[in-house]
Amino acid sequence: MTIRALHVASELYPLLKTGGLADVTGALPPALIELGADVRVLLPGFPSVLAGLADLKPVARLERTFGAPEATLEQGTLAANGVIVYVLRADAFYERPGNPYLDAQHVPYGDNAQRFALLGWCAAQLAQHLDPAWAPQIVHAHDWHAGLAPAYLRAAERERGRPLAKSVFTVHNLAYQGVFPAQQFGMLGLPSDFFGIDGIEFYGQMSFLKAGLYFSDRLTTVSPTYAREIQTLAQGGGLHGLLRQRMHDLSGILNGVDYTVWRPSTDTLLPARYTDTRLAGKRACKTSLQARFGLPQKSDVLLFGVVSRLTEQKGLDLLLAALPEIIRRGGQLVVFGTGDPALETGLQRVAQTHPESVAVELGFDETLAHAIIAGSDVVAVPSRFEPCGLTQLYALAYGTLPLVHRVGGLADTVVDASLENLADEAATGFVFDRFEPEALAAAIRRAFALYARRSEWKATQQRAMREDFGWSTSAGRYLALYRELV
């Protein structure tokens, strides 16, 4: 039988992207459809979402609007792959320029609770035939923005006295929890007993993420190691108790890579294309990258790349402390991203002092991200914690060896170039255990040592490029989970 599943999220690549969540919601539904599932997506009507969909047509008017003058449901298709997307039109909530969650001062919008309660409520309505032509058997909610969908489903089932759809809730990053004042609980229209320690209440406030974790039938997160880590005090963000209670409902399913977007042999954003057996194009990408960032164009220099939010979560403070190791050994570093002003300034200061070794550019641009992943020899992802991480998976596909901290999805996807792993032909990158500058510096030294042994370096590169983290394996695991529930 064909399983009907609705994915509920706040962003989807290529319509809207602020992070890895969009890559997942952009790639997982089509991968599930390929395996025979009937999958649709529900998104808020942000400007770029409305602009990017074809054949938009109305489906229904919503009887509840959470304070917006009006709200309607429309349906369109994603031109790239034909995925059907429901769009929640409430222009008073979503018709805003720039970041979907923050105002021009980078402060979260004051009505975010209403904006995303409406999203969760609408998902539960779709499970009750809001669209007469289609209703899901599975509502799959992603991150805190969709966290109320399982709660509204549970409330509707109580009211109707019969089961509706089953729910799956995926945590992409437990650090973002959607916490709002308790006074706002009344406007949600949920049963009063849903506000409690067994429910949406979180240290005297309410948490949309907790609602998803508590009320959904099954929980997933984006790597096996992260699924274990979030059950600990250190990484559980105050929710480790609930997650431990629900450990039998929780699975870690690794994110995949969309190889139609990330494959060096077909990537039109690169100055030259290449494969694991013909690596000459990779050298051309390196020269072009050095030129773009004004670094000396030397092919024999070890070039490190960083494409990241410049934050402490991403371990960029650690990299800053270990930078002298790269400079002293004659390496180069290219950094691209934006984030914490102190880190931006610190990195720029090193670039000004050592312009022949370090180049920093603030911003985000998909084309330049591809160029850095392809042109670097090593991509550094020294994150403090990392639910899955996609950058290291892109790097592997491009024969750029990842240098990572052994946490979350990084631990699940990169095999350290230790002597025994090199001997066993298993190594694909460099992994350090302790989150401290000396441990990172030791991994940097190992990268220089391997780079000096050219044939071993090339063999490791080719092994990395042959790894398969495509979506079909992960999509198969989600589909198995849906079948179990239905």
C-alpha positions as CSV (number, residue, x, y, z in Angstrom):
1,M,0.0,0.0,0.0
2,T,1.1,3.6,-0.7
3,I,1.8,5.6,2.4
4,R,0.6,9.2,2.4
5,A,2.9,11.5,4.4
6,L,2.9,15.2,5.0
7,H,6.2,16.9,5.9
8,V,5.7,20.1,7.9
9,A,8.6,22.6,8.1
10,S,9.5,26.2,8.0
11,E,12.0,26.1,5.1
12,L,12.9,24.0,2.0
13,Y,15.7,24.3,-0.5
14,P,15.7,25.8,-3.1
15,L,12.8,28.0,-2.0
16,L,14.1,29.2,1.3
17,K,17.3,28.2,3.3
18,T,18.9,29.4,6.5
19,G,20.6,26.1,7.4
20,G,20.7,22.3,7.0
21,L,17.0,21.9,7.7
22,A,16.2,23.2,4.2
23,D,18.6,20.7,2.5
24,V,16.8,17.9,4.3
25,T,13.2,18.9,3.5
26,G,14.3,19.6,0.0
27,A,15.8,16.2,-0.6
28,L,13.9,13.7,1.7
29,P,10.4,14.1,0.2
30,P,11.5,13.4,-3.4
31,A,13.7,10.4,-2.1
32,L,10.6,9.0,-0.4
33,I,8.5,9.5,-3.5
34,E,11.1,7.6,-5.5
35,L,10.5,4.7,-3.1
36,G,6.8,4.7,-3.8
37,A,5.4,7.0,-1.0
38,D,2.9,9.7,-1.6
39,V,4.6,12.7,0.0
40,R,3.6,16.4,0.2
41,V,5.0,19.3,2.1
42,L,3.4,22.1,4.2
43,L,5.3,25.5,4.4
44,P,4.5,29.0,5.7
45,G,3.8,31.4,2.8
46,F,7.1,33.3,3.0
47,P,7.7,35.6,0.0
48,S,10.4,33.3,-1.6
49,V,8.2,30.2,-1.1
50,L,5.2,31.8,-3.0
51,A,7.6,33.2,-5.7
52,G,9.2,29.8,-6.3
53,L,6.1,27.6,-6.7
54,A,4.3,26.9,-10.0
55,D,0.5,26.6,-10.5
56,L,-0.6,28.0,-7.1
57,K,-4.3,27.4,-6.5
58,P,-6.6,27.8,-3.4
59,V,-7.5,24.7,-1.4
60,A,-9.4,26.1,1.7
61,R,-10.0,29.0,4.0
62,L,-8.9,28.5,7.6
63,E,-11.5,29.1,10.3
64,R,-8.7,29.9,12.9
65,T,-6.1,32.5,12.1
66,F,-4.3,33.0,15.5
67,G,-4.8,36.7,15.1
68,A,-4.0,37.2,11.4
69,P,-6.8,39.0,9.5
70,E,-7.2,36.0,7.3
71,A,-5.5,32.7,6.5
72,T,-5.9,30.4,3.5
73,L,-4.3,27.2,2.3
74,E,-3.0,27.0,-1.3
75,Q,-1.3,24.3,-3.3
76,G,1.5,24.5,-5.8
77,T,4.3,22.3,-7.2
78,L,8.0,22.5,-7.0
79,A,9.2,22.9,-10.6
80,A,12.5,21.0,-10.0
81,N,10.9,17.7,-9.0
82,G,7.1,18.0,-9.1
83,V,6.7,17.7,-5.3
84,I,3.3,19.0,-4.2
85,V,3.6,21.8,-1.7
86,Y,0.8,23.2,0.5
87,V,1.4,26.9,1.4
88,L,-0.1,28.5,4.4
89,R,-1.1,32.1,3.2
90,A,-1.4,34.5,6.1
91,D,0.3,37.6,4.7
92,A,0.1,39.5,8.0
93,F,2.4,36.7,9.5
94,Y,4.7,35.7,6.7
95,E,4.9,38.5,4.1
96,R,8.1,40.0,5.7
97,P,11.5,40.6,4.0
98,G,14.7,39.0,5.1
99,N,15.1,36.3,7.7
100,P,12.0,34.3,8.3
101,Y,12.4,34.3,12.1
102,L,14.1,37.5,13.0
103,D,13.5,41.2,12.3
104,A,16.0,43.7,10.9
105,Q,17.6,44.0,14.3
106,H,18.1,40.2,14.5
107,V,15.5,39.9,17.2
108,P,13.0,37.1,17.0
109,Y,9.6,38.4,15.9
110,G,7.2,39.1,18.8
111,D,4.5,37.0,17.2
112,N,6.6,33.9,16.4
113,A,4.4,31.8,18.7
114,Q,1.3,32.7,16.7
115,R,3.0,32.4,13.3
116,F,4.2,28.8,14.0
117,A,1.2,27.7,16.1
118,L,-0.9,28.4,12.9
119,L,1.5,26.1,11.0
120,G,1.1,23.2,13.4
121,W,-2.7,23.7,13.6
122,C,-3.0,23.7,9.8
123,A,-1.0,20.4,9.6
124,A,-3.5,18.8,12.0
125,Q,-6.4,20.2,9.9
126,L,-4.9,18.5,6.8
127,A,-5.1,15.2,8.7
128,Q,-8.8,15.9,9.1
129,H,-9.4,16.4,5.3
130,L,-9.0,20.2,5.1
131,D,-8.1,19.2,1.5
132,P,-11.0,17.0,0.4
133,A,-8.8,15.4,-2.2
134,W,-5.9,14.2,0.0
135,A,-5.2,13.5,3.7
136,P,-2.0,12.2,5.2
137,Q,-1.6,9.0,7.3
138,I,1.7,10.3,8.7
139,V,2.3,13.9,9.8
140,H,6.1,14.3,9.9
141,A,7.0,17.5,11.7
142,H,10.5,19.1,11.6
143,D,12.1,21.1,14.4
144,W,10.4,23.5,16.8
145,H,8.5,25.5,14.1
146,A,6.3,22.4,13.5
147,G,6.4,21.1,17.0
148,L,2.7,21.9,17.8
149,A,1.5,19.7,14.9
150,P,1.6,16.5,17.0
151,A,-0.1,18.3,19.9
152,Y,-3.0,19.6,17.7
153,L,-3.4,16.1,16.3
154,R,-3.6,14.6,19.7
155,A,-6.2,17.2,20.8
156,A,-8.3,16.6,17.6
157,E,-8.2,12.8,18.2
158,R,-9.5,13.4,21.8
159,E,-12.3,15.6,20.6
160,R,-13.4,13.2,17.8
161,G,-12.8,10.1,19.9
162,R,-10.9,8.3,17.1
163,P,-7.4,8.1,15.8
164,L,-6.4,10.4,12.9
165,A,-2.8,10.4,11.5
166,K,0.3,9.1,13.2
167,S,3.0,11.6,13.9
168,V,6.8,11.6,13.6
169,F,8.9,14.5,15.0
170,T,12.5,15.1,13.8
171,V,15.0,17.1,15.8
172,H,17.5,18.8,13.6
173,N,19.1,20.8,16.3
174,L,18.0,20.6,20.0
175,A,19.6,24.0,20.7
176,Y,16.7,25.8,19.1
177,Q,13.6,25.1,21.2
178,G,10.9,27.6,20.4
179,V,10.4,28.8,24.0
180,F,7.6,31.3,24.7
181,P,6.0,32.9,27.8
182,A,3.4,30.7,29.6
183,Q,0.8,33.5,29.2
184,Q,0.6,32.7,25.5
185,F,-0.7,29.2,26.1
186,G,-4.3,30.3,26.1
187,M,-4.2,31.6,22.5
188,L,-3.1,28.1,21.3
189,G,-6.5,26.7,21.9
190,L,-5.1,23.4,23.2
191,P,-6.7,21.5,26.1
192,S,-5.7,23.0,29.5
193,D,-4.0,19.8,30.7
194,F,-1.6,20.0,27.7
195,F,0.2,22.7,29.8
196,G,2.1,20.7,32.3
197,I,5.4,18.9,32.9
198,D,3.8,16.1,30.9
199,G,3.1,18.3,27.9
200,I,4.2,21.7,26.6
201,E,5.4,23.3,29.9
202,F,9.1,23.9,30.1
203,Y,10.6,25.5,33.2
204,G,7.6,27.8,33.7
205,Q,7.4,28.7,30.0
206,M,6.2,26.7,27.0
207,S,8.4,25.0,24.4
208,F,7.2,24.1,20.9
209,L,10.1,21.7,20.6
210,K,9.0,19.9,23.8
211,A,5.5,19.6,22.5
212,G,6.8,17.8,19.4
213,L,9.0,15.5,21.6
214,Y,6.1,14.7,24.0
215,F,3.1,14.3,21.8
216,S,4.4,12.6,18.7
217,D,4.2,8.8,18.2
218,R,7.9,8.5,17.1
219,L,11.0,10.7,17.4
220,T,14.0,10.8,15.1
221,T,17.1,12.9,15.0
222,V,19.7,13.3,12.3
223,S,22.5,10.9,13.3
224,P,22.8,7.8,15.6
225,T,25.5,9.4,17.8
226,Y,23.4,12.6,18.3
227,A,20.4,10.4,19.3
228,R,22.6,9.1,22.2
229,E,24.2,12.5,23.0
230,I,20.8,14.3,23.5
231,Q,19.9,11.9,26.3
232,T,22.8,13.3,28.4
233,L,22.7,16.2,30.8
234,A,25.5,17.9,28.8
235,Q,23.8,17.9,25.4
236,G,20.1,17.4,26.3
237,G,19.3,21.1,26.6
238,G,17.1,20.5,29.7
239,L,15.1,17.8,27.8
240,H,17.4,14.8,28.5
241,G,14.9,13.4,31.0
242,L,12.1,13.3,28.5
243,L,14.3,12.0,25.8
244,R,15.6,9.2,28.1
245,Q,12.0,8.3,28.9
246,R,11.2,8.1,25.2
247,M,14.5,6.4,24.2
248,H,12.6,3.4,22.7
249,D,10.6,5.7,20.4
250,L,13.8,7.6,19.3
251,S,15.9,6.6,16.3
252,G,19.0,8.4,14.8
253,I,18.7,8.4,11.0
254,L,21.6,10.0,9.2
255,N,20.9,12.8,6.8
256,G,21.8,12.2,3.2
257,V,23.4,14.2,0.5
258,D,21.6,15.3,-2.6
259,Y,24.1,14.2,-5.2
260,T,22.2,16.0,-8.0
261,V,23.4,19.2,-6.3
262,W,26.7,18.0,-4.8
263,R,28.8,16.0,-7.3
264,P,32.1,17.4,-8.6
265,S,31.7,15.6,-12.0
266,T,28.4,17.5,-12.8
267,D,28.7,20.6,-10.6
268,T,28.2,23.6,-13.0
269,L,29.1,26.1,-10.2
270,L,32.8,24.9,-10.4
271,P,35.5,26.4,-12.6
272,A,36.4,22.8,-13.6
273,R,34.8,19.4,-13.0
274,Y,36.5,16.2,-11.9
275,T,36.0,12.6,-10.8
276,D,37.8,10.3,-8.3
277,T,39.9,8.9,-11.2
278,R,40.6,12.2,-13.0
279,L,41.6,14.7,-10.3
280,A,43.2,17.4,-12.5
281,G,40.0,19.5,-12.3
282,K,40.4,19.6,-8.5
283,R,43.8,21.3,-8.9
284,A,42.2,23.9,-11.2
285,C,39.5,24.5,-8.6
286,K,42.3,25.1,-6.0
287,T,44.2,27.6,-8.1
288,S,41.0,29.4,-8.9
289,L,40.1,29.6,-5.2
290,Q,43.5,30.9,-4.2
291,A,43.2,33.6,-6.9
292,R,39.6,34.5,-5.8
293,F,40.8,35.1,-2.2
294,G,44.1,36.8,-3.1
295,L,46.3,34.0,-1.7
296,P,49.6,32.9,-3.4
297,Q,48.7,30.4,-6.1
298,K,50.8,27.5,-5.0
299,S,49.6,24.0,-5.8
300,D,51.8,22.3,-3.2
301,V,50.5,24.3,-0.2
302,L,48.0,22.6,2.1
303,L,44.8,24.7,1.8
304,F,42.1,24.5,4.6
305,G,38.6,25.7,3.9
306,V,35.8,26.7,6.3
307,V,32.2,27.3,5.1
308,S,30.2,27.8,8.3
309,R,28.2,30.0,10.6
310,L,31.0,31.7,12.6
311,T,29.8,30.7,16.0
312,E,31.1,28.9,19.1
313,Q,28.7,25.9,18.3
314,K,30.7,25.5,15.1
315,G,34.0,25.5,17.1
316,L,35.4,28.5,15.2
317,D,36.8,29.9,18.5
318,L,38.9,26.6,18.7
319,L,40.1,27.0,15.1
320,L,41.1,30.6,15.8
321,A,43.3,29.3,18.8
322,A,44.9,26.6,16.6
323,L,45.5,28.9,13.5
324,P,49.2,29.5,14.3
325,E,49.8,25.8,13.6
326,I,48.5,26.2,10.0
327,I,50.5,29.4,9.5
328,R,53.7,28.1,11.0
329,R,53.7,25.0,8.7
330,G,53.1,27.1,5.6
331,G,49.5,26.2,5.1
332,Q,46.6,28.5,3.9
333,L,43.1,29.0,5.2
334,V,40.0,30.4,3.5
335,V,37.0,31.2,5.8
336,F,33.6,32.1,4.5
337,G,30.5,32.7,6.6
338,T,28.9,35.2,9.1
339,G,28.1,35.0,12.7
340,D,29.5,36.2,16.1
341,P,31.0,39.7,15.7
342,A,33.9,38.8,18.0
343,L,34.8,35.7,15.9
344,E,34.5,37.7,12.7
345,T,36.8,40.3,14.0
346,G,39.3,37.8,15.4
347,L,39.6,35.9,12.1
348,Q,39.8,39.2,10.1
349,R,42.6,40.4,12.4
350,V,44.7,37.2,11.6
351,A,44.0,37.7,7.9
352,Q,45.3,41.2,8.1
353,T,48.5,40.1,9.9
354,H,49.1,37.1,7.6
355,P,47.6,38.0,4.2
356,E,49.7,35.4,2.5
357,S,48.2,32.6,4.6
358,V,44.7,33.5,5.7
359,A,41.7,35.0,3.8
360,V,38.3,35.8,5.4
361,E,35.1,36.8,3.6
362,L,31.8,37.5,5.5
363,G,28.6,36.5,3.8
364,F,26.8,33.6,2.3
365,D,26.6,32.6,-1.3
366,E,25.9,29.0,-2.6
367,T,28.3,29.3,-5.6
368,L,31.2,30.3,-3.4
369,A,30.4,27.6,-0.9
370,H,30.7,25.0,-3.8
371,A,34.0,26.6,-4.9
372,I,35.5,26.4,-1.4
373,I,34.4,22.7,-0.9
374,A,36.0,21.8,-4.2
375,G,39.1,24.0,-4.1
376,S,40.3,23.2,-0.6
377,D,42.4,20.2,0.4
378,V,40.9,20.0,3.9
379,V,37.5,21.3,5.1
380,A,37.5,22.0,8.8
381,V,34.3,21.3,10.8
382,P,35.5,21.5,14.5
383,S,32.0,21.8,16.0
384,R,31.4,21.7,19.7
385,F,28.3,19.6,19.0
386,E,26.8,18.7,15.6
387,P,23.5,16.9,15.1
388,C,24.5,15.6,11.7
389,G,26.5,18.1,9.7
390,L,26.3,18.2,5.9
391,T,29.5,20.1,5.2
392,Q,31.7,17.1,5.9
393,L,29.5,14.9,3.6
394,Y,29.9,17.4,0.8
395,A,33.6,17.6,1.4
396,L,33.9,13.8,1.2
397,A,32.1,13.8,-2.2
398,Y,34.6,16.4,-3.5
399,G,37.7,14.6,-2.3
400,T,38.4,17.3,0.3
401,L,39.3,15.6,3.5
402,P,37.2,16.6,6.5
403,L,38.9,17.6,9.8
404,V,36.2,17.1,12.5
405,H,35.5,16.9,16.2
406,R,34.3,13.4,17.2
407,V,30.7,14.4,18.0
408,G,27.2,13.7,16.6
409,G,27.0,13.0,12.9
410,L,30.7,14.0,12.4
411,A,31.6,10.9,14.5
412,D,29.3,8.7,12.3
413,T,30.6,9.8,8.9
414,V,34.4,10.5,9.0
415,V,37.1,7.8,9.7
416,D,40.3,9.2,11.2
417,A,43.6,8.9,9.2
418,S,45.3,7.0,12.0
419,L,48.1,4.6,11.0
420,E,45.9,1.6,11.5
421,N,43.0,3.1,9.6
422,L,45.4,4.0,6.7
423,A,46.8,0.5,6.8
424,D,43.2,-0.9,6.7
425,E,42.3,1.4,3.8
426,A,39.5,2.8,5.9
427,A,40.6,6.5,6.5
428,T,38.6,9.3,5.0
429,G,39.7,12.4,7.1
430,F,41.0,13.6,10.4
431,V,39.2,13.3,13.7
432,F,40.1,14.8,17.1
433,D,38.5,13.7,20.4
434,R,39.0,16.4,23.1
435,F,37.5,19.8,22.4
436,E,40.7,21.9,23.0
437,P,43.2,23.7,20.8
438,E,46.0,21.2,21.4
439,A,43.8,18.3,20.1
440,L,42.8,20.3,17.0
441,A,46.4,21.3,16.4
442,A,47.5,17.6,16.6
443,A,44.9,16.8,13.9
444,I,46.2,19.7,11.8
445,R,49.7,18.2,12.1
446,R,48.4,14.8,11.0
447,A,46.9,16.5,7.9
448,F,50.2,18.0,7.0
449,A,52.0,14.7,7.5
450,L,49.6,12.8,5.2
451,Y,49.7,15.6,2.6
452,A,53.5,15.1,2.4
453,R,52.9,11.4,1.4
454,R,51.3,12.2,-1.9
455,S,50.2,8.7,-3.0
456,E,48.6,7.9,0.4
457,W,46.8,11.3,0.3
458,K,45.4,10.6,-3.1
459,A,44.2,7.1,-2.1
460,T,42.4,8.6,0.9
461,Q,40.9,11.3,-1.3
462,Q,39.6,8.6,-3.7
463,R,38.2,6.5,-0.9
464,A,36.4,9.6,0.5
465,M,34.8,10.3,-3.0
466,R,33.5,6.7,-3.2
467,E,31.6,6.9,0.1
468,D,27.9,6.9,-0.5
469,F,25.7,9.0,1.8
470,G,22.9,9.3,-0.8
471,W,19.3,9.8,0.5
472,S,17.9,6.5,-0.7
473,T,19.3,4.6,2.4
474,S,18.0,7.1,4.9
475,A,14.7,7.5,3.0
476,G,14.3,3.7,3.2
477,R,14.6,3.9,7.0
478,Y,12.0,6.7,7.3
479,L,9.6,4.7,5.1
480,A,10.1,1.6,7.3
481,L,9.3,3.7,10.3
482,Y,6.1,5.0,8.6
483,R,5.0,1.5,7.7
484,E,5.5,0.4,11.3
485,L,3.3,3.2,12.5
486,V,0.5,2.8,9.9
